Structures are given as C-alpha cells and as structure tokens.
Amino acid sequence: ILERAGRDVEAISRDIFEARSTKVSKRNRDFQELLKAIGRKEDIASSIRDSLISLQRLAGFLAHVATQTKMSKDIRARVKTLSRDVLSLADHATFLSQKISFLLDATLGMIS
C-alpha cells in the first residue's frame, strides 16, 4: 500500500509541475481534481502512519517480553528485525506525507 501511495504521489507531482498551455477554466478543473487526489493520498498516508505507530508499540512490547521471558535468540532476532522494518516503513510514510504537503502547497500556489 505504501509503495502504491508513493507511485500515486509521484504521478500527482508530474501532473502539477508539467508545462501546460490549457485554458484557464480547464486548468482550474484540473487543479480541483489534483486537490482532491492530494487529499485522498494524505488520508491514506495518515492511516498508514497510524497503523505503523500501532505496530511500533506492538514490536516494542514483544521485544520487552522476549527479553524478560528469556525467549530464544532466534525469536529475539526476529522481533528486532520486525522493529527495524516497521521503523523504516514509518520513516518512508513520513517522507510521503511531507511530499504530499509540499504538493499541496505547490498546487495552492499555482492556483493563486
């Protein structure tokens, strides 16, 4: 889902910044559609970040339990890998959210 959202954000970025020679009314409709698309992508990115925060909490709890109950090294290593993977995905989701904010600002600037 995160990769698909990233591809969609890239497509929106191309739509915003490509050179246009269309009429003003069509361009305004295009910008309205872009604003809707940007809003949808921000909703998706926000949901992804919320889910990843929950997974980070779960991974932290699992790491604590694995240490306290002296689980096998294999299980502790898997929990550590899970924590790192979730953190990496959360970082990527934050990057996408920042890019979406930039695209929103750029679109609003072009409308003005």
OpenMM code with the backbone's topology and positions (N, CA, C; nanometers):
from openmm import Vec3, app, unit

residues = "ILE LEU GLU ARG ALA GLY ARG ASP VAL GLU ALA ILE SER ARG ASP ILE PHE GLU ALA ARG SER THR LYS VAL SER LYS ARG ASN ARG ASP PHE GLN GLU LEU LEU LYS ALA ILE GLY ARG LYS GLU ASP ILE ALA SER SER ILE ARG ASP SER LEU ILE SER LEU GLN ARG LEU ALA GLY PHE LEU ALA HIS VAL ALA THR GLN THR LYS MET SER LYS ASP ILE ARG ALA ARG VAL LYS THR LEU SER ARG ASP VAL LEU SER LEU ALA ASP HIS ALA THR PHE LEU SER GLN LYS ILE SER PHE LEU LEU ASP ALA THR LEU GLY MET ILE SER".split()
positions = [
    Vec3(0.0832, -0.1188, 0.0000),
    Vec3(0.0000, 0.0000, 0.0000),
    Vec3(0.0871, 0.1243, 0.0000),
    Vec3(0.1930, 0.1215, 0.0788),
    Vec3(0.2812, 0.2375, 0.0894),
    Vec3(0.3505, 0.2662, -0.0430),
    Vec3(0.3952, 0.1624, -0.1107),
    Vec3(0.4607, 0.1817, -0.2407),
    Vec3(0.3627, 0.2343, -0.3449),
    Vec3(0.2403, 0.1830, -0.3432),
    Vec3(0.1398, 0.2310, -0.4379),
    Vec3(0.1070, 0.3780, -0.4110),
    Vec3(0.0970, 0.4143, -0.2835),
    Vec3(0.0723, 0.5548, -0.2487),
    Vec3(0.1871, 0.6419, -0.2980),
    Vec3(0.3100, 0.5920, -0.2864),
    Vec3(0.4258, 0.6664, -0.3355),
    Vec3(0.4211, 0.6873, -0.4857),
    Vec3(0.3824, 0.5833, -0.5589),
    Vec3(0.3700, 0.5966, -0.7049),
    Vec3(0.2609, 0.6969, -0.7414),
    Vec3(0.1506, 0.6921, -0.6681),
    Vec3(0.0415, 0.7860, -0.6948),
    Vec3(0.0836, 0.9297, -0.6664),
    Vec3(0.1600, 0.9494, -0.5599),
    Vec3(0.2089, 1.0837, -0.5267),
    Vec3(0.3023, 1.1333, -0.6362),
    Vec3(0.3864, 1.0461, -0.6891),
    Vec3(0.4750, 1.0846, -0.7998),
    Vec3(0.3946, 1.1254, -0.9230),
    Vec3(0.2870, 1.0530, -0.9511),
    Vec3(0.2023, 1.0875, -1.0658),
    Vec3(0.1360, 1.2235, -1.0454),
    Vec3(0.0904, 1.2500, -0.9247),
    Vec3(0.0313, 1.3806, -0.8942),
    Vec3(0.1357, 1.4894, -0.9117),
    Vec3(0.2564, 1.4630, -0.8659),
    Vec3(0.3653, 1.5606, -0.8789),
    Vec3(0.3905, 1.5943, -1.0255),
    Vec3(0.3933, 1.4928, -1.1099),
    Vec3(0.4130, 1.5179, -1.2536),
    Vec3(0.2988, 1.6014, -1.3099),
    Vec3(0.1759, 1.5707, -1.2688),
    Vec3(0.0609, 1.6470, -1.3177),
    Vec3(0.0687, 1.7938, -1.2762),
    Vec3(0.1166, 1.8191, -1.1569),
    Vec3(0.1241, 1.9569, -1.1075),
    Vec3(0.2305, 2.0357, -1.1820),
    Vec3(0.3472, 1.9766, -1.1997),
    Vec3(0.4619, 2.0527, -1.2468),
    Vec3(0.4875, 2.0450, -1.3971),
    Vec3(0.4093, 1.9665, -1.4705),
    Vec3(0.4327, 1.9622, -1.6149),
    Vec3(0.3833, 2.0927, -1.6773),
    Vec3(0.4490, 2.1327, -1.7844),
    Vec3(0.4118, 2.2575, -1.8529),
    Vec3(0.2735, 2.2419, -1.9146),
    Vec3(0.1926, 2.3461, -1.9017),
    Vec3(0.0567, 2.3405, -1.9539),
    Vec3(0.0282, 2.4630, -2.0385),
    Vec3(-0.0493, 2.4414, -2.1396),
    Vec3(-0.0947, 2.5533, -2.2215),
    Vec3(-0.2457, 2.5417, -2.2417),
    Vec3(-0.3156, 2.4976, -2.1367),
    Vec3(-0.4600, 2.4792, -2.1466),
    Vec3(-0.5320, 2.6068, -2.1055),
    Vec3(-0.6592, 2.6115, -2.1364),
    Vec3(-0.7409, 2.7263, -2.0996),
    Vec3(-0.7540, 2.7335, -1.9478),
    Vec3(-0.7806, 2.8541, -1.8985),
    Vec3(-0.7865, 2.8767, -1.7541),
    Vec3(-0.8952, 2.7928, -1.6885),
    Vec3(-1.0151, 2.7846, -1.7472),
    Vec3(-1.1235, 2.7095, -1.6836),
    Vec3(-1.0901, 2.5602, -1.6748),
    Vec3(-1.0309, 2.5058, -1.7795),
    Vec3(-0.9901, 2.3645, -1.7750),
    Vec3(-0.8791, 2.3458, -1.6732),
    Vec3(-0.7885, 2.4407, -1.6679),
    Vec3(-0.6780, 2.4313, -1.5725),
    Vec3(-0.7310, 2.4346, -1.4293),
    Vec3(-0.8307, 2.5181, -1.4026),
    Vec3(-0.8895, 2.5226, -1.2688),
    Vec3(-0.9566, 2.3905, -1.2337),
    Vec3(-1.0251, 2.3292, -1.3303),
    Vec3(-1.0850, 2.1973, -1.3056),
    Vec3(-0.9764, 2.0945, -1.2773),
    Vec3(-0.8670, 2.1034, -1.3534),
    Vec3(-0.7552, 2.0115, -1.3305),
    Vec3(-0.6998, 2.0284, -1.1896),
    Vec3(-0.6854, 2.1533, -1.1462),
    Vec3(-0.6338, 2.1777, -1.0115),
    Vec3(-0.7312, 2.1270, -0.9048),
    Vec3(-0.8611, 2.1401, -0.9294),
    Vec3(-0.9586, 2.0877, -0.8337),
    Vec3(-0.9440, 1.9364, -0.8202),
    Vec3(-0.9266, 1.8700, -0.9333),
    Vec3(-0.9069, 1.7248, -0.9302),
    Vec3(-0.7770, 1.6889, -0.8582),
    Vec3(-0.6724, 1.7672, -0.8834),
    Vec3(-0.5448, 1.7423, -0.8157),
    Vec3(-0.5584, 1.7606, -0.6651),
    Vec3(-0.6306, 1.8640, -0.6229),
    Vec3(-0.6505, 1.8864, -0.4795),
    Vec3(-0.7255, 1.7701, -0.4156),
    Vec3(-0.8252, 1.7177, -0.4858),
    Vec3(-0.8977, 1.6009, -0.4347),
    Vec3(-0.8050, 1.4805, -0.4239),
    Vec3(-0.7241, 1.4589, -0.5261),
    Vec3(-0.6305, 1.3452, -0.5251),
    Vec3(-0.5285, 1.3600, -0.4130),
    Vec3(-0.4783, 1.4816, -0.3936),
    Vec3(-0.3816, 1.5058, -0.2859),
    Vec3(-0.4464, 1.4762, -0.1510),
    Vec3(-0.5700, 1.5200, -0.1330),
    Vec3(-0.6415, 1.4932, -0.0077),
    Vec3(-0.6596, 1.3447, 0.0179),
    Vec3(-0.6944, 1.2704, -0.0873),
    Vec3(-0.7109, 1.1247, -0.0718),
    Vec3(-0.5793, 1.0583, -0.0327),
    Vec3(-0.4702, 1.1019, -0.0960),
    Vec3(-0.3400, 1.0413, -0.0651),
    Vec3(-0.2965, 1.0752, 0.0770),
    Vec3(-0.3275, 1.1959, 0.1232),
    Vec3(-0.2933, 1.2311, 0.2611),
    Vec3(-0.3729, 1.1464, 0.3595),
    Vec3(-0.4999, 1.1188, 0.3283),
    Vec3(-0.5799, 1.0305, 0.4137),
    Vec3(-0.5173, 0.8917, 0.4216),
    Vec3(-0.4747, 0.8396, 0.3071),
    Vec3(-0.4117, 0.7073, 0.3047),
    Vec3(-0.2812, 0.7092, 0.3836),
    Vec3(-0.1991, 0.8108, 0.3602),
    Vec3(-0.0704, 0.8201, 0.4306),
    Vec3(-0.0923, 0.8316, 0.5809),
    Vec3(-0.1936, 0.9059, 0.6215),
    Vec3(-0.2239, 0.9213, 0.7634),
    Vec3(-0.2663, 0.7880, 0.8252),
    Vec3(-0.3500, 0.7139, 0.7554),
    Vec3(-0.3926, 0.5821, 0.8047),
    Vec3(-0.2746, 0.4866, 0.8151),
    Vec3(-0.1866, 0.4918, 0.7167),
    Vec3(-0.0682, 0.4057, 0.7189),
    Vec3(0.0192, 0.4402, 0.8387),
    Vec3(0.0414, 0.5704, 0.8607),
    Vec3(0.1244, 0.6116, 0.9746),
    Vec3(0.0626, 0.5668, 1.1062),
    Vec3(-0.0700, 0.5804, 1.1200),
    Vec3(-0.1376, 0.5358, 1.2419),
    Vec3(-0.1182, 0.3857, 1.2633),
    Vec3(-0.1321, 0.3089, 1.1574),
    Vec3(-0.1130, 0.1636, 1.1681),
    Vec3(0.0305, 0.1295, 1.2058),
    Vec3(0.1254, 0.2005, 1.1465),
    Vec3(0.2661, 0.1732, 1.1761),
    Vec3(0.3018, 0.2108, 1.3193),
    Vec3(0.2402, 0.3156, 1.3722),
    Vec3(0.2635, 0.3516, 1.5129),
    Vec3(0.2149, 0.2390, 1.6031),
    Vec3(0.0989, 0.1817, 1.5712),
    Vec3(0.0484, 0.0681, 1.6490),
    Vec3(0.1439, -0.0503, 1.6401),
    Vec3(0.1953, -0.0758, 1.5205),
    Vec3(0.2902, -0.1862, 1.5045),
    Vec3(0.4206, -0.1594, 1.5795),
    Vec3(0.4642, -0.0325, 1.5835),
    Vec3(0.5850, 0.0007, 1.6597),
    Vec3(0.5644, -0.0288, 1.8081),
    Vec3(0.4481, 0.0068, 1.8593),
    Vec3(0.4177, -0.0212, 2.0005),
    Vec3(0.4165, -0.1715, 2.0266),
    Vec3(0.3543, -0.2451, 1.9360),
    Vec3(0.3487, -0.3903, 1.9499),
    Vec3(0.4888, -0.4509, 1.9464),
    Vec3(0.5713, -0.4048, 1.8536),
    Vec3(0.7076, -0.4574, 1.8427),
    Vec3(0.7878, -0.4252, 1.9685),
    Vec3(0.7692, -0.3059, 2.0235),
    Vec3(0.8368, -0.2705, 2.1484),
    Vec3(0.7938, -0.3604, 2.2630),
    Vec3(0.6642, -0.3879, 2.2705),
    Vec3(0.6133, -0.4776, 2.3735),
    Vec3(0.6698, -0.6180, 2.3554),
    Vec3(0.6701, -0.6666, 2.2317),
    Vec3(0.7248, -0.8000, 2.2048),
    Vec3(0.8727, -0.8081, 2.2408),
    Vec3(0.9469, -0.7026, 2.2118),
    Vec3(1.0894, -0.7015, 2.2458),
    Vec3(1.1075, -0.7091, 2.3966),
    Vec3(1.0251, -0.6353, 2.4695),
    Vec3(1.0334, -0.6377, 2.6161),
    Vec3(0.9996, -0.7770, 2.6698),
    Vec3(0.8919, -0.8356, 2.6199),
    Vec3(0.8511, -0.9692, 2.6643),
    Vec3(0.9575, -1.0722, 2.6281),
    Vec3(1.0129, -1.0618, 2.5079),
    Vec3(1.1153, -1.1574, 2.4647),
    Vec3(1.2377, -1.1506, 2.5545),
    Vec3(1.2726, -1.0311, 2.5991),
    Vec3(1.3883, -1.0151, 2.6876),
    Vec3(1.3569, -1.0650, 2.8286),
    Vec3(1.2403, -1.0287, 2.8803),
    Vec3(1.2031, -1.0649, 3.0172),
    Vec3(1.1795, -1.2143, 3.0350),
    Vec3(1.1269, -1.2791, 2.9336),
    Vec3(1.0963, -1.4220, 2.9459),
    Vec3(1.2083, -1.5098, 2.8916),
    Vec3(1.3164, -1.4455, 2.8518),
    Vec3(1.4340, -1.5162, 2.8014),
    Vec3(1.3984, -1.6112, 2.6866),
    Vec3(1.3276, -1.5563, 2.5895),
    Vec3(1.2955, -1.6343, 2.4696),
    Vec3(1.4237, -1.6621, 2.3923),
    Vec3(1.4137, -1.7519, 2.2975),
    Vec3(1.5321, -1.7913, 2.2215),
    Vec3(1.5898, -1.6721, 2.1451),
    Vec3(1.7181, -1.6851, 2.1133),
    Vec3(1.7850, -1.5784, 2.0377),
    Vec3(1.7191, -1.5578, 1.9021),
    Vec3(1.6712, -1.6653, 1.8431),
    Vec3(1.6058, -1.6554, 1.7127),
    Vec3(1.4812, -1.5670, 1.7205),
    Vec3(1.4002, -1.5883, 1.8211),
    Vec3(1.2786, -1.5078, 1.8363),
    Vec3(1.3145, -1.3624, 1.8649),
    Vec3(1.4110, -1.3394, 1.9516),
    Vec3(1.4528, -1.2011, 1.9816),
    Vec3(1.5060, -1.1329, 1.8560),
    Vec3(1.5801, -1.2072, 1.7738),
    Vec3(1.6328, -1.1502, 1.6492),
    Vec3(1.5189, -1.1154, 1.5531),
    Vec3(1.4182, -1.2011, 1.5476),
    Vec3(1.3034, -1.1732, 1.4601),
    Vec3(1.2258, -1.0498, 1.5066),
    Vec3(1.2105, -1.0369, 1.6369),
    Vec3(1.1410, -0.9195, 1.6911),
    Vec3(1.2211, -0.7929, 1.6618),
    Vec3(1.3522, -0.8018, 1.6737),
    Vec3(1.4380, -0.6868, 1.6437),
    Vec3(1.4273, -0.6489, 1.4958),
    Vec3(1.4255, -0.7493, 1.4089),
    Vec3(1.4090, -0.7238, 1.2653),
    Vec3(1.2734, -0.6601, 1.2376),
    Vec3(1.1698, -0.7102, 1.3031),
    Vec3(1.0362, -0.6529, 1.2885),
    Vec3(1.0361, -0.5056, 1.3290),
    Vec3(1.0991, -0.4752, 1.4404),
    Vec3(1.1059, -0.3364, 1.4880),
    Vec3(1.1754, -0.2469, 1.3865),
    Vec3(1.2852, -0.2941, 1.3322),
    Vec3(1.3590, -0.2151, 1.2326),
    Vec3(1.2772, -0.1951, 1.1052),
    Vec3(1.2100, -0.3005, 1.0613),
    Vec3(1.1286, -0.2901, 0.9399),
    Vec3(1.0146, -0.1900, 0.9580),
    Vec3(0.9482, -0.1977, 1.0717),
    Vec3(0.8379, -0.1055, 1.0984),
    Vec3(0.8892, 0.0380, 1.1058),
    Vec3(1.0042, 0.0579, 1.1690),
    Vec3(1.0625, 0.1919, 1.1774),
    Vec3(1.0961, 0.2454, 1.0383),
    Vec3(1.1513, 0.1599, 0.9540),
    Vec3(1.1843, 0.2001, 0.8174),
    Vec3(1.0590, 0.2383, 0.7392),
    Vec3(0.9539, 0.1594, 0.7523),
    Vec3(0.8279, 0.1909, 0.6847),
    Vec3(0.7674, 0.3208, 0.7380),
    Vec3(0.7781, 0.3422, 0.8683),
    Vec3(0.7269, 0.4663, 0.9273),
    Vec3(0.8030, 0.5869, 0.8739),
    Vec3(0.9338, 0.5731, 0.8598),
    Vec3(1.0138, 0.6820, 0.8024),
    Vec3(0.9702, 0.7117, 0.6589),
    Vec3(0.9449, 0.6074, 0.5823),
    Vec3(0.9013, 0.6263, 0.4438),
    Vec3(0.7626, 0.6920, 0.4390),
    Vec3(0.6737, 0.6511, 0.5281),
    Vec3(0.5403, 0.7120, 0.5337),
    Vec3(0.5497, 0.8598, 0.5702),
    Vec3(0.6411, 0.8938, 0.6593),
    Vec3(0.6624, 1.0343, 0.6955),
    Vec3(0.7137, 1.1124, 0.5759),
    Vec3(0.8073, 1.0538, 0.5006),
    Vec3(0.8581, 1.1179, 0.3796),
    Vec3(0.7445, 1.1451, 0.2815),
    Vec3(0.6586, 1.0450, 0.2594),
    Vec3(0.5464, 1.0632, 0.1667),
    Vec3(0.4520, 1.1727, 0.2151),
    Vec3(0.4277, 1.1766, 0.3442),
    Vec3(0.3403, 1.2793, 0.3990),
    Vec3(0.3986, 1.4185, 0.3774),
    Vec3(0.5287, 1.4316, 0.3955),
    Vec3(0.5944, 1.5607, 0.3720),
    Vec3(0.5874, 1.5988, 0.2246),
    Vec3(0.6031, 1.5014, 0.1372),
    Vec3(0.5946, 1.5297, -0.0062),
    Vec3(0.4528, 1.5707, -0.0440),
    Vec3(0.3545, 1.5053, 0.0145),
    Vec3(0.2154, 1.5412, -0.0111),
    Vec3(0.1893, 1.6845, 0.0345),
    Vec3(0.2418, 1.7224, 0.1498),
    Vec3(0.2261, 1.8603, 0.1984),
    Vec3(0.2900, 1.9593, 0.1020),
    Vec3(0.4076, 1.9245, 0.0502),
    Vec3(0.4735, 2.0104, -0.0482),
    Vec3(0.3878, 2.0249, -0.1729),
    Vec3(0.3326, 1.9135, -0.2210),
    Vec3(0.2493, 1.9182, -0.3411),
    Vec3(0.1234, 2.0014, -0.3179),
    Vec3(0.0672, 1.9916, -0.1992),
    Vec3(-0.0492, 2.0734, -0.1668),
    Vec3(-0.0126, 2.2213, -0.1702),
    Vec3(0.0983, 2.2569, -0.1068),
    Vec3(0.1439, 2.3966, -0.1082),
    Vec3(0.1709, 2.4448, -0.2504),
    Vec3(0.2355, 2.3609, -0.3304),
    Vec3(0.2668, 2.3989, -0.4685),
    Vec3(0.1394, 2.4180, -0.5502),
    Vec3(0.0443, 2.3291, -0.5330),
    Vec3(-0.0816, 2.3398, -0.6068),
    Vec3(-0.1570, 2.4661, -0.5673),
    Vec3(-0.1647, 2.4923, -0.4380),
    Vec3(-0.2336, 2.6133, -0.3928),
    Vec3(-0.1624, 2.7386, -0.4422),
    Vec3(-0.0303, 2.7346, -0.4480),
    Vec3(0.0457, 2.8478, -0.5008),
    Vec3(0.0188, 2.8711, -0.6481),
    Vec3(0.0015, 2.7653, -0.7243),
    Vec3(-0.0261, 2.7796, -0.8677),
    Vec3(-0.1677, 2.8299, -0.8927),
    Vec3(-0.2589, 2.7963, -0.8030),
    Vec3(-0.3969, 2.8423, -0.8176),
    Vec3(-0.4051, 2.9924, -0.7915),
    Vec3(-0.3292, 3.0395, -0.6949),
    Vec3(-0.3350, 3.1819, -0.6562),
    Vec3(-0.2829, 3.2727, -0.7636),
] * unit.nanometer
topology = app.Topology()
chain = topology.addChain("A")
for resn in residues:
    res = topology.addResidue(resn, chain)
    for name in ("N", "CA", "C"):
        topology.addAtom(name, app.Element.getBySymbol(name[0]), res)
